[in-house]
Amino acid sequence: MSAVAESDEQELRALLERGVPQLAAPAQRLESVRTRIRRRRRRRAAGLSGAVVLGIVLVGLLVPGTGGSAGVPAPGVPSTALAGPASAGPRPAPTPTSTPPPTSTDDAAVDLRQFAKLGGLTLRLPRTWSVLAPGGSSTVWVSSQALALPAGGCDKALDDFCTPLQRSLEPGGVLVQFAFDLAQGKADKARARAPQVGNEAVYTACRTIGGTAQLATQLTDQAGSAVFVLATACLSHPGPAQEAQVRDVLTTADFT
């Protein structure tokens, strides 16, 4: 086909297209299209609402404690399962429900007692304890209970352990005897060993007042003198706190 014929054909097509008017869409057709669009939107919104409700029910069933008896969040009560993530900030430290009581050897609960008859030995004693240091005697007794010398004195005490108690030891009670001696040999031997508080076989004298356990230690000064003090503690059914208290009294005794 020649170029002239092709050009004539294109002009004829364009002329025909311009001559045929474009018909407007009927109003009824447009209204039908709008109705279908509105119906489609309502179905989509209804579907989304159903999915949200189903999701809430499933969360209530799968997560305990988020709602009523069936696991669905109770009306008006926000569900913890639907809550947003917790803050990433630092959490405050938990408040302790209680604080432990101070021990009986705390500075506010003890008295410092120095005894010249024991070579200047200083003891840290609980304030509730009793002290017996009779004149003319080189021995001192301390106890968690009331003290009083027996009628016959303590010169002939069984096991060399006098028990000047007004009554037998109660459970948790303690009686400690500090016996003074001037003995260079014993003092030197005690200094050569590391000071320690050890368990001993219970004296018969201790058992007669209700004792069930016995502790002892040897006390000397660091000046190299002949001062020697033997400390013997008789305890009745002690718990960990009572034994720790007695050990503290014996280990903190010094001649400074």
Helices and strands as residue ranges (DSSP letters): H 3-19, H 27-62, G 80-82, G 107-109, E 110-115, G 116-118, E 121-126, E 130-132, E 139-143, G 158-160, E 174-182, H 184-192, E 198-199, H 204-208, E 213-219, E 227-235, H 240-251
